[in-house]
Amino acid sequence: IPSAIEAMKSGAYEYLLKPFDPDELMMLIEKIIEHQAERRETQFLREQYKERTRFENMIGQSGALQGVFDFIEKIAPTDSTILIKGETGTGKGLAARAIHTKSRRSQGPFVVVNCGAFPEHLLESELFGYQKGAFTDAKTTKKGRLELAHGGTLLLDEIGEISPRMQIDLLRVLEDHVFYRVGGTQPIEADFRIIAATHKDLEKAIKEGTFREDLFYRLNVIAFVMPPLREHKEDIPLLADYFLHRFAQETNKPVDQISREALDEMMLYDWPGNVRELGNAVERAVVVGQGRRILPQDLPIFRPEHVSPAPGRTLREMEIVHLSSILQETQWNVSKSAEILGIDRSTLYDKIKRYELRKPAP
């Protein structure tokens, strides 16, 4: 037993005690073969996201995300105001940072303000700064985020949360390109690019009278949507493995694989919290998991009520998982994959096109 324990510590996958049952040996061999196949798949995924990552921490090979990446490349060099729309957790902040990194202002600061995190009176001071003596607690002069963003990019996250009065103040900055600290009289040049982000429907907010139409048009010069994860589920294997690798390093845990069963569960889940929720789920699995692989039981979010009940949708998701798995196993040999699947080549090509499955770059 002591030597077996030492062997496991040194990296052995499993051990058998003498005398051992031949059936037990065969089961272990099958388990090792499956383990090695999963290791190859994991390595394949890591090579994929290295090839398919154009921006730091933005990973995806789906047509939906590649389209977003192409658009970012196109708009980044301009100085136009940008509005990024999308559900919470879709990566709007990462997209904004990618735009900044690719812009002519990349050497300047990237300043983020979460407009929903401050009450109105504090948001004003946070954005515009204040002069000493402007109010009771203003013991010293403080620069605001607008001033700190000089020469760079200012991300106004959750722009839909700001009050009507603050909307007027922000509109004035966009129109006049100057602003004043609270209690100040000296105009300060507004030399920064503004990127706004929101999960709200601003057009609906305009109709409801909670968001100014003129401010919307000032912000909506260039707009795009970060798609929810449920609309590009083919990216889940890449994203999950990226998070696995990252959190295993951060926590110094020897977890290096996601079991096929756990990955299947991930593909069936709707991810209402999008990529952020996926990252949190993988982090938790890495921390609480007992072995080298993430198993379904390490992912307590997967309960029946969380899985989409629509039969057609679930079938589509399961088919994507199955097709992706077979194509990866055959290294995208379409003839061999079609033979395994029991369909002809033209049918498989149609499915690849319909589900926007992409062969990884060589």
SEMAR-948348 format. One record per residue (C-alpha): x, y, z; residue in three letters; residue number from 1. Coordinates in nm, 3 decimals. Example, Ala and Ser with C-alpha at 12.3 -4.5 7.8 and 13.67 -1.06 7.14 Angstrom:
+---------+---------+---------+---------+-----+
!       x !       y !       z ! residuo ! num !
+---------+---------+---------+---------+-----+
!   1.230 !  -0.450 !   0.780 !     Ala !   1 !
!   1.367 !  -0.106 !   0.714 !     Ser !   2 !
+---------+---------+---------+---------+-----+
This chain:
+---------+---------+---------+---------+-----+
!       x !       y !       z ! residuo ! num !
+---------+---------+---------+---------+-----+
!   0.000 !   0.000 !   0.000 !     Ile !   1 !
!   0.269 !   0.260 !   0.087 !     Pro !   2 !
!   0.442 !   0.205 !  -0.248 !     Ser !   3 !
!   0.108 !   0.240 !  -0.428 !     Ala !   4 !
!   0.042 !   0.570 !  -0.250 !     Ile !   5 !
!   0.387 !   0.696 !  -0.346 !     Glu !   6 !
!   0.324 !   0.593 !  -0.706 !     Ala !   7 !
!  -0.004 !   0.787 !  -0.711 !     Met !   8 !
!   0.172 !   1.093 !  -0.571 !     Lys !   9 !
!   0.433 !   1.061 !  -0.845 !     Ser !  10 !
!   0.168 !   1.069 !  -1.116 !     Gly !  11 !
!   0.042 !   0.711 !  -1.153 !     Ala !  12 !
!  -0.319 !   0.701 !  -1.272 !     Tyr !  13 !
!  -0.432 !   0.399 !  -1.070 !     Glu !  14 !
!  -0.299 !   0.085 !  -0.903 !     Tyr !  15 !
!  -0.399 !  -0.279 !  -0.847 !     Leu !  16 !
!  -0.315 !  -0.492 !  -0.548 !     Leu !  17 !
!  -0.193 !  -0.849 !  -0.595 !     Lys !  18 !
!  -0.356 !  -1.085 !  -0.651 !     Pro !  19 !
!  -0.588 !  -0.897 !  -0.886 !     Phe !  20 !
!  -0.898 !  -1.005 !  -1.076 !     Asp !  21 !
!  -0.850 !  -1.018 !  -1.460 !     Pro !  22 !
!  -1.190 !  -0.849 !  -1.502 !     Asp !  23 !
!  -1.077 !  -0.571 !  -1.273 !     Glu !  24 !
!  -0.762 !  -0.532 !  -1.485 !     Leu !  25 !
!  -0.969 !  -0.508 !  -1.805 !     Met !  26 !
!  -1.196 !  -0.245 !  -1.649 !     Met !  27 !
!  -0.893 !  -0.043 !  -1.544 !     Leu !  28 !
!  -0.739 !  -0.068 !  -1.894 !     Ile !  29 !
!  -1.065 !   0.057 !  -2.048 !     Glu !  30 !
!  -1.073 !   0.340 !  -1.796 !     Lys !  31 !
!  -0.715 !   0.439 !  -1.882 !     Ile !  32 !
!  -0.791 !   0.431 !  -2.256 !     Ile !  33 !
!  -1.089 !   0.662 !  -2.199 !     Glu !  34 !
!  -0.873 !   0.884 !  -1.978 !     His !  35 !
!  -0.608 !   0.914 !  -2.249 !     Gln !  36 !
!  -0.873 !   0.997 !  -2.511 !     Ala !  37 !
!  -1.002 !   1.276 !  -2.288 !     Glu !  38 !
!  -0.648 !   1.406 !  -2.239 !     Arg !  39 !
!  -0.603 !   1.420 !  -2.618 !     Arg !  40 !
!  -0.933 !   1.606 !  -2.652 !     Glu !  41 !
!  -0.824 !   1.851 !  -2.383 !     Thr !  42 !
!  -0.495 !   1.918 !  -2.561 !     Gln !  43 !
!  -0.681 !   1.959 !  -2.888 !     Phe !  44 !
!  -0.912 !   2.218 !  -2.729 !     Leu !  45 !
!  -0.619 !   2.414 !  -2.586 !     Arg !  46 !
!  -0.453 !   2.426 !  -2.926 !     Glu !  47 !
!  -0.786 !   2.543 !  -3.069 !     Gln !  48 !
!  -0.833 !   2.838 !  -2.839 !     Tyr !  49 !
!  -0.472 !   2.946 !  -2.886 !     Lys !  50 !
!  -0.536 !   2.956 !  -3.260 !     Glu !  51 !
!  -0.879 !   3.118 !  -3.234 !     Arg !  52 !
!  -0.804 !   3.389 !  -2.974 !     Thr !  53 !
!  -0.746 !   3.733 !  -3.121 !     Arg !  54 !
!  -0.811 !   3.931 !  -2.803 !     Phe !  55 !
!  -0.703 !   3.864 !  -2.447 !     Glu !  56 !
!  -0.957 !   3.648 !  -2.261 !     Asn !  57 !
!  -1.206 !   3.653 !  -2.552 !     Met !  58 !
!  -1.237 !   3.295 !  -2.674 !     Ile !  59 !
!  -1.466 !   3.142 !  -2.933 !     Gly !  60 !
!  -1.464 !   2.972 !  -3.271 !     Gln !  61 !
!  -1.837 !   3.001 !  -3.344 !     Ser !  62 !
!  -1.962 !   3.206 !  -3.633 !     Gly !  63 !
!  -2.138 !   3.437 !  -3.386 !     Ala !  64 !
!  -1.822 !   3.529 !  -3.195 !     Leu !  65 !
!  -1.593 !   3.536 !  -3.495 !     Gln !  66 !
!  -1.833 !   3.790 !  -3.644 !     Gly !  67 !
!  -1.801 !   4.004 !  -3.331 !     Val !  68 !
!  -1.421 !   3.976 !  -3.343 !     Phe !  69 !
!  -1.419 !   4.086 !  -3.708 !     Asp !  70 !
!  -1.640 !   4.384 !  -3.623 !     Phe !  71 !
!  -1.414 !   4.487 !  -3.333 !     Ile !  72 !
!  -1.112 !   4.481 !  -3.564 !     Glu !  73 !
!  -1.299 !   4.709 !  -3.804 !     Lys !  74 !
!  -1.426 !   4.970 !  -3.556 !     Ile !  75 !
!  -1.138 !   4.984 !  -3.306 !     Ala !  76 !
!  -0.909 !   5.220 !  -3.504 !     Pro !  77 !
!  -1.180 !   5.489 !  -3.521 !     Thr !  78 !
!  -1.266 !   5.737 !  -3.244 !     Asp !  79 !
!  -1.642 !   5.690 !  -3.276 !     Ser !  80 !
!  -1.862 !   5.642 !  -2.972 !     Thr !  81 !
!  -1.972 !   5.280 !  -2.933 !     Ile !  82 !
!  -2.270 !   5.116 !  -2.764 !     Leu !  83 !
!  -2.232 !   4.750 !  -2.667 !     Ile !  84 !
!  -2.556 !   4.567 !  -2.594 !     Lys !  85 !
!  -2.605 !   4.225 !  -2.442 !     Gly !  86 !
!  -2.722 !   4.025 !  -2.144 !     Glu !  87 !
!  -2.533 !   4.025 !  -1.816 !     Thr !  88 !
!  -2.223 !   3.807 !  -1.829 !     Gly !  89 !
!  -2.181 !   3.799 !  -2.208 !     Thr !  90 !
!  -1.844 !   3.977 !  -2.204 !     Gly !  91 !
!  -1.932 !   4.338 !  -2.285 !     Lys !  92 !
!  -1.647 !   4.464 !  -2.068 !     Gly !  93 !
!  -1.398 !   4.234 !  -2.240 !     Leu !  94 !
!  -1.518 !   4.357 !  -2.579 !     Ala !  95 !
!  -1.472 !   4.719 !  -2.468 !     Ala !  96 !
!  -1.118 !   4.646 !  -2.351 !     Arg !  97 !
!  -1.041 !   4.470 !  -2.681 !     Ala !  98 !
!  -1.158 !   4.780 !  -2.871 !     Ile !  99 !
!  -0.933 !   4.998 !  -2.655 !     His ! 100 !
!  -0.636 !   4.765 !  -2.706 !     Thr ! 101 !
!  -0.675 !   4.780 !  -3.084 !     Lys ! 102 !
!  -0.735 !   5.157 !  -3.095 !     Ser ! 103 !
!  -0.495 !   5.446 !  -3.145 !     Arg ! 104 !
!  -0.556 !   5.525 !  -2.777 !     Arg ! 105 !
!  -0.419 !   5.191 !  -2.660 !     Ser ! 106 !
!  -0.127 !   5.355 !  -2.479 !     Gln ! 107 !
!  -0.369 !   5.571 !  -2.281 !     Gly ! 108 !
!  -0.576 !   5.466 !  -1.978 !     Pro ! 109 !
!  -0.879 !   5.237 !  -1.992 !     Phe ! 110 !
!  -1.118 !   5.365 !  -1.724 !     Val ! 111 !
!  -1.435 !   5.182 !  -1.622 !     Val ! 112 !
!  -1.736 !   5.329 !  -1.441 !     Val ! 113 !
!  -2.023 !   5.103 !  -1.335 !     Asn ! 114 !
!  -2.310 !   5.350 !  -1.354 !     Cys ! 115 !
!  -2.539 !   5.117 !  -1.163 !     Gly ! 116 !
!  -2.308 !   5.093 !  -0.863 !     Ala ! 117 !
!  -2.347 !   5.453 !  -0.741 !     Phe ! 118 !
!  -2.642 !   5.665 !  -0.625 !     Pro ! 119 !
!  -2.687 !   5.983 !  -0.829 !     Glu ! 120 !
!  -2.499 !   6.222 !  -0.599 !     His ! 121 !
!  -2.199 !   5.988 !  -0.572 !     Leu ! 122 !
!  -2.194 !   5.909 !  -0.945 !     Leu ! 123 !
!  -2.165 !   6.280 !  -1.024 !     Glu ! 124 !
!  -1.856 !   6.314 !  -0.804 !     Ser ! 125 !
!  -1.716 !   5.986 !  -0.937 !     Glu ! 126 !
!  -1.750 !   6.096 !  -1.299 !     Leu ! 127 !
!  -1.669 !   6.465 !  -1.282 !     Phe ! 128 !
!  -1.453 !   6.487 !  -0.970 !     Gly ! 129 !
!  -1.483 !   6.780 !  -0.730 !     Tyr ! 130 !
!  -1.304 !   7.089 !  -0.605 !     Gln ! 131 !
!  -1.190 !   7.127 !  -0.248 !     Lys ! 132 !
!  -1.476 !   7.278 !  -0.049 !     Gly ! 133 !
!  -1.743 !   7.185 !  -0.305 !     Ala ! 134 !
!  -1.936 !   7.011 !  -0.025 !     Phe ! 135 !
!  -1.887 !   6.925 !   0.341 !     Thr ! 136 !
!  -1.662 !   6.621 !   0.296 !     Asp ! 137 !
!  -1.460 !   6.765 !   0.005 !     Ala ! 138 !
!  -1.139 !   6.818 !   0.203 !     Lys ! 139 !
!  -0.920 !   6.801 !  -0.108 !     Thr ! 140 !
!  -0.964 !   6.835 !  -0.483 !     Thr ! 141 !
!  -1.027 !   6.501 !  -0.654 !     Lys ! 142 !
!  -1.008 !   6.411 !  -1.023 !     Lys ! 143 !
!  -1.307 !   6.226 !  -1.163 !     Gly ! 144 !
!  -1.312 !   5.930 !  -1.401 !     Arg ! 145 !
!  -1.363 !   6.159 !  -1.701 !     Leu ! 146 !
!  -1.040 !   6.339 !  -1.620 !     Glu ! 147 !
!  -0.853 !   6.017 !  -1.544 !     Leu ! 148 !
!  -0.953 !   5.882 !  -1.887 !     Ala ! 149 !
!  -0.776 !   6.169 !  -2.068 !     His ! 150 !
!  -0.609 !   6.037 !  -2.383 !     Gly ! 151 !
!  -0.766 !   5.695 !  -2.344 !     Gly ! 152 !
!  -1.102 !   5.518 !  -2.332 !     Thr ! 153 !
!  -1.389 !   5.556 !  -2.086 !     Leu ! 154 !
!  -1.627 !   5.262 !  -2.046 !     Leu ! 155 !
!  -1.966 !   5.361 !  -1.904 !     Leu ! 156 !
!  -2.097 !   5.023 !  -1.797 !     Asp ! 157 !
!  -2.472 !   4.982 !  -1.736 !     Glu ! 158 !
!  -2.543 !   5.321 !  -1.893 !     Ile ! 159 !
!  -2.916 !   5.249 !  -1.873 !     Gly ! 160 !
!  -2.905 !   5.293 !  -1.495 !     Glu ! 161 !
!  -2.814 !   5.663 !  -1.484 !     Ile ! 162 !
!  -3.070 !   5.919 !  -1.368 !     Ser ! 163 !
!  -3.238 !   6.173 !  -1.599 !     Pro ! 164 !
!  -3.030 !   6.458 !  -1.453 !     Arg ! 165 !
!  -2.704 !   6.269 !  -1.505 !     Met ! 166 !
!  -2.814 !   6.192 !  -1.860 !     Gln ! 167 !
!  -2.831 !   6.567 !  -1.927 !     Ile ! 168 !
!  -2.482 !   6.620 !  -1.780 !     Asp ! 169 !
!  -2.337 !   6.338 !  -1.988 !     Leu ! 170 !
!  -2.508 !   6.463 !  -2.303 !     Leu ! 171 !
!  -2.347 !   6.802 !  -2.247 !     Arg ! 172 !
!  -2.003 !   6.639 !  -2.229 !     Val ! 173 !
!  -2.065 !   6.457 !  -2.558 !     Leu ! 174 !
!  -2.185 !   6.775 !  -2.729 !     Glu ! 175 !
!  -1.938 !   7.032 !  -2.591 !     Asp ! 176 !
!  -1.634 !   6.806 !  -2.531 !     His ! 177 !
!  -1.568 !   6.982 !  -2.200 !     Val ! 178 !
!  -1.681 !   6.927 !  -1.842 !     Phe ! 179 !
!  -1.645 !   7.083 !  -1.497 !     Tyr ! 180 !
!  -1.561 !   6.933 !  -1.163 !     Arg ! 181 !
!  -1.833 !   6.960 !  -0.900 !     Val ! 182 !
!  -1.786 !   7.306 !  -0.750 !     Gly ! 183 !
!  -1.537 !   7.400 !  -1.023 !     Gly ! 184 !
!  -1.543 !   7.687 !  -1.272 !     Thr ! 185 !
!  -1.254 !   7.588 !  -1.501 !     Gln ! 186 !
!  -1.354 !   7.387 !  -1.812 !     Pro ! 187 !
!  -1.163 !   7.059 !  -1.859 !     Ile ! 188 !
!  -1.112 !   6.912 !  -2.206 !     Glu ! 189 !
!  -1.291 !   6.583 !  -2.267 !     Ala ! 190 !
!  -1.026 !   6.401 !  -2.469 !     Asp ! 191 !
!  -1.131 !   6.038 !  -2.448 !     Phe ! 192 !
!  -1.331 !   5.784 !  -2.641 !     Arg ! 193 !
!  -1.659 !   5.677 !  -2.485 !     Ile ! 194 !
!  -1.782 !   5.319 !  -2.497 !     Ile ! 195 !
!  -2.117 !   5.256 !  -2.329 !     Ala ! 196 !
!  -2.255 !   4.915 !  -2.237 !     Ala ! 197 !
!  -2.598 !   4.802 !  -2.126 !     Thr ! 198 !
!  -2.813 !   4.494 !  -2.073 !     His ! 199 !
!  -3.128 !   4.706 !  -2.099 !     Lys ! 200 !
!  -3.343 !   4.774 !  -2.404 !     Asp ! 201 !
!  -3.272 !   5.147 !  -2.436 !     Leu ! 202 !
!  -3.523 !   5.192 !  -2.720 !     Glu ! 203 !
!  -3.792 !   5.063 !  -2.485 !     Lys ! 204 !
!  -3.661 !   5.290 !  -2.207 !     Ala ! 205 !
!  -3.696 !   5.589 !  -2.444 !     Ile ! 206 !
!  -4.063 !   5.502 !  -2.504 !     Lys ! 207 !
!  -4.115 !   5.468 !  -2.129 !     Glu ! 208 !
!  -3.956 !   5.808 !  -2.072 !     Gly ! 209 !
!  -3.665 !   5.683 !  -1.859 !     Thr ! 210 !
!  -3.386 !   5.739 !  -2.113 !     Phe ! 211 !
!  -3.323 !   6.045 !  -2.328 !     Arg ! 212 !
!  -3.357 !   5.992 !  -2.700 !     Glu ! 213 !
!  -3.092 !   6.253 !  -2.783 !     Asp ! 214 !
!  -2.840 !   6.084 !  -2.553 !     Leu ! 215 !
!  -2.921 !   5.747 !  -2.707 !     Phe ! 216 !
!  -2.839 !   5.874 !  -3.056 !     Tyr ! 217 !
!  -2.514 !   6.025 !  -2.929 !     Arg ! 218 !
!  -2.411 !   5.689 !  -2.785 !     Leu ! 219 !
!  -2.551 !   5.472 !  -3.064 !     Asn ! 220 !
!  -2.309 !   5.590 !  -3.334 !     Val ! 221 !
!  -2.174 !   5.235 !  -3.366 !     Ile ! 222 !
!  -2.356 !   4.953 !  -3.190 !     Ala ! 223 !
!  -2.329 !   4.576 !  -3.169 !     Phe ! 224 !
!  -2.462 !   4.294 !  -2.954 !     Val ! 225 !
!  -2.262 !   4.041 !  -2.754 !     Met ! 226 !
!  -2.456 !   3.716 !  -2.809 !     Pro ! 227 !
!  -2.581 !   3.511 !  -2.511 !     Pro ! 228 !
!  -2.396 !   3.185 !  -2.453 !     Leu ! 229 !
!  -2.705 !   2.978 !  -2.536 !     Arg ! 230 !
!  -2.674 !   3.108 !  -2.895 !     Glu ! 231 !
!  -2.315 !   2.988 !  -2.941 !     His ! 232 !
!  -2.300 !   2.672 !  -2.733 !     Lys ! 233 !
!  -2.039 !   2.524 !  -2.963 !     Glu ! 234 !
!  -1.792 !   2.752 !  -2.781 !     Asp ! 235 !
!  -1.863 !   2.592 !  -2.442 !     Ile ! 236 !
!  -1.590 !   2.322 !  -2.469 !     Pro ! 237 !
!  -1.326 !   2.586 !  -2.550 !     Leu ! 238 !
!  -1.446 !   2.826 !  -2.280 !     Leu ! 239 !
!  -1.480 !   2.556 !  -2.015 !     Ala ! 240 !
!  -1.130 !   2.425 !  -2.081 !     Asp ! 241 !
!  -0.990 !   2.780 !  -2.072 !     Tyr ! 242 !
!  -1.150 !   2.838 !  -1.730 !     Phe ! 243 !
!  -1.034 !   2.494 !  -1.611 !     Leu ! 244 !
!  -0.673 !   2.569 !  -1.702 !     His ! 245 !
!  -0.689 !   2.919 !  -1.551 !     Arg ! 246 !
!  -0.847 !   2.825 !  -1.218 !     Phe ! 247 !
!  -0.637 !   2.510 !  -1.177 !     Ala ! 248 !
!  -0.327 !   2.731 !  -1.199 !     Gln ! 249 !
!  -0.470 !   2.997 !  -0.967 !     Glu ! 250 !
!  -0.573 !   2.745 !  -0.701 !     Thr ! 251 !
!  -0.277 !   2.510 !  -0.753 !     Asn ! 252 !
!  -0.516 !   2.216 !  -0.794 !     Lys ! 253 !
!  -0.417 !   1.915 !  -1.010 !     Pro ! 254 !
!  -0.738 !   1.927 !  -1.217 !     Val ! 255 !
!  -0.669 !   1.902 !  -1.589 !     Asp ! 256 !
!  -0.977 !   1.751 !  -1.758 !     Gln ! 257 !
!  -1.352 !   1.781 !  -1.790 !     Ile ! 258 !
!  -1.528 !   1.447 !  -1.825 !     Ser ! 259 !
!  -1.745 !   1.390 !  -2.130 !     Arg ! 260 !
!  -2.047 !   1.347 !  -1.904 !     Glu ! 261 !
!  -1.984 !   1.685 !  -1.738 !     Ala ! 262 !
!  -1.934 !   1.851 !  -2.076 !     Leu ! 263 !
!  -2.259 !   1.700 !  -2.202 !     Asp ! 264 !
!  -2.436 !   1.850 !  -1.899 !     Glu ! 265 !
!  -2.280 !   2.188 !  -1.975 !     Met ! 266 !
!  -2.404 !   2.174 !  -2.333 !     Met ! 267 !
!  -2.761 !   2.102 !  -2.221 !     Leu ! 268 !
!  -2.777 !   2.388 !  -1.970 !     Tyr ! 269 !
!  -2.917 !   2.726 !  -2.078 !     Asp ! 270 !
!  -2.661 !   2.945 !  -1.891 !     Trp ! 271 !
!  -2.882 !   3.243 !  -1.800 !     Pro ! 272 !
!  -2.572 !   3.409 !  -1.651 !     Gly ! 273 !
!  -2.381 !   3.342 !  -1.974 !     Asn ! 274 !
!  -1.999 !   3.317 !  -1.986 !     Val ! 275 !
!  -1.963 !   3.463 !  -1.638 !     Arg ! 276 !
!  -2.182 !   3.188 !  -1.494 !     Glu ! 277 !
!  -1.987 !   2.923 !  -1.684 !     Leu ! 278 !
!  -1.660 !   3.059 !  -1.542 !     Gly ! 279 !
!  -1.801 !   3.059 !  -1.189 !     Asn ! 280 !
!  -1.927 !   2.702 !  -1.230 !     Ala ! 281 !
!  -1.590 !   2.574 !  -1.352 !     Val ! 282 !
!  -1.407 !   2.761 !  -1.075 !     Glu ! 283 !
!  -1.630 !   2.600 !  -0.813 !     Arg ! 284 !
!  -1.583 !   2.256 !  -0.970 !     Ala ! 285 !
!  -1.205 !   2.298 !  -0.964 !     Val ! 286 !
!  -1.212 !   2.404 !  -0.598 !     Val ! 287 !
!  -1.452 !   2.140 !  -0.462 !     Val ! 288 !
!  -1.367 !   1.851 !  -0.699 !     Gly ! 289 !
!  -1.180 !   1.555 !  -0.554 !     Gln ! 290 !
!  -0.994 !   1.415 !  -0.854 !     Gly ! 291 !
!  -0.812 !   1.524 !  -1.167 !     Arg ! 292 !
!  -1.133 !   1.543 !  -1.370 !     Arg ! 293 !
!  -1.445 !   1.755 !  -1.336 !     Ile ! 294 !
!  -1.746 !   1.525 !  -1.305 !     Leu ! 295 !
!  -2.120 !   1.602 !  -1.332 !     Pro ! 296 !
!  -2.157 !   1.592 !  -0.954 !     Gln ! 297 !
!  -1.904 !   1.876 !  -0.927 !     Asp ! 298 !
!  -2.152 !   2.097 !  -1.114 !     Leu ! 299 !
!  -2.451 !   2.135 !  -0.879 !     Pro ! 300 !
!  -2.614 !   2.395 !  -1.106 !     Ile ! 301 !
!  -2.739 !   2.121 !  -1.335 !     Phe ! 302 !
!  -3.086 !   2.037 !  -1.211 !     Arg ! 303 !
!  -3.381 !   1.933 !  -1.430 !     Pro ! 304 !
!  -3.551 !   2.272 !  -1.392 !     Glu ! 305 !
!  -3.245 !   2.443 !  -1.542 !     His ! 306 !
!  -3.241 !   2.239 !  -1.860 !     Val ! 307 !
!  -3.445 !   2.368 !  -2.153 !     Ser ! 308 !
!  -3.769 !   2.165 !  -2.169 !     Pro ! 309 !
!  -3.821 !   2.229 !  -2.541 !     Ala ! 310 !
!  -3.774 !   1.887 !  -2.709 !     Pro ! 311 !
!  -3.656 !   2.030 !  -3.043 !     Gly ! 312 !
!  -3.405 !   2.259 !  -2.879 !     Arg ! 313 !
!  -3.262 !   1.990 !  -2.654 !     Thr ! 314 !
!  -3.228 !   1.754 !  -2.949 !     Leu ! 315 !
!  -3.043 !   2.022 !  -3.146 !     Arg ! 316 !
!  -2.806 !   2.083 !  -2.857 !     Glu ! 317 !
!  -2.741 !   1.712 !  -2.813 !     Met ! 318 !
!  -2.675 !   1.676 !  -3.186 !     Glu ! 319 !
!  -2.420 !   1.961 !  -3.175 !     Ile ! 320 !
!  -2.241 !   1.788 !  -2.888 !     Val ! 321 !
!  -2.238 !   1.454 !  -3.069 !     His ! 322 !
!  -2.125 !   1.594 !  -3.404 !     Leu ! 323 !
!  -1.849 !   1.802 !  -3.244 !     Ser ! 324 !
!  -1.725 !   1.500 !  -3.049 !     Ser ! 325 !
!  -1.710 !   1.272 !  -3.356 !     Ile ! 326 !
!  -1.543 !   1.537 !  -3.573 !     Leu ! 327 !
!  -1.280 !   1.596 !  -3.307 !     Gln ! 328 !
!  -1.214 !   1.223 !  -3.266 !     Glu ! 329 !
!  -1.160 !   1.182 !  -3.642 !     Thr ! 330 !
!  -0.962 !   1.508 !  -3.667 !     Gln ! 331 !
!  -1.229 !   1.643 !  -3.899 !     Trp ! 332 !
!  -1.215 !   1.353 !  -4.144 !     Asn ! 333 !
!  -1.563 !   1.404 !  -4.290 !     Val ! 334 !
!  -1.581 !   1.064 !  -4.464 !     Ser ! 335 !
!  -1.485 !   0.875 !  -4.148 !     Lys ! 336 !
!  -1.717 !   1.090 !  -3.933 !     Ser ! 337 !
!  -2.009 !   1.032 !  -4.170 !     Ala ! 338 !
!  -1.943 !   0.657 !  -4.159 !     Glu ! 339 !
!  -1.942 !   0.656 !  -3.777 !     Ile ! 340 !
!  -2.260 !   0.865 !  -3.769 !     Leu ! 341 !
!  -2.433 !   0.646 !  -4.027 !     Gly ! 342 !
!  -2.508 !   0.933 !  -4.265 !     Ile ! 343 !
!  -2.371 !   1.036 !  -4.604 !     Asp ! 344 !
!  -2.110 !   1.307 !  -4.653 !     Arg ! 345 !
!  -2.350 !   1.564 !  -4.799 !     Ser ! 346 !
!  -2.581 !   1.534 !  -4.497 !     Thr ! 347 !
!  -2.288 !   1.585 !  -4.261 !     Leu ! 348 !
!  -2.171 !   1.888 !  -4.459 !     Tyr ! 349 !
!  -2.523 !   2.032 !  -4.430 !     Asp ! 350 !
!  -2.521 !   1.984 !  -4.053 !     Lys ! 351 !
!  -2.174 !   2.140 !  -4.020 !     Ile ! 352 !
!  -2.297 !   2.444 !  -4.212 !     Lys ! 353 !
!  -2.629 !   2.466 !  -4.025 !     Arg ! 354 !
!  -2.468 !   2.452 !  -3.681 !     Tyr ! 355 !
!  -2.174 !   2.674 !  -3.787 !     Glu ! 356 !
!  -1.920 !   2.414 !  -3.677 !     Leu ! 357 !
!  -1.569 !   2.518 !  -3.776 !     Arg ! 358 !
!  -1.255 !   2.320 !  -3.833 !     Lys ! 359 !
!  -0.976 !   2.461 !  -3.614 !     Pro ! 360 !
!  -0.701 !   2.654 !  -3.788 !     Ala ! 361 !
!  -0.398 !   2.435 !  -3.878 !     Pro ! 362 !
+---------+---------+---------+---------+-----+
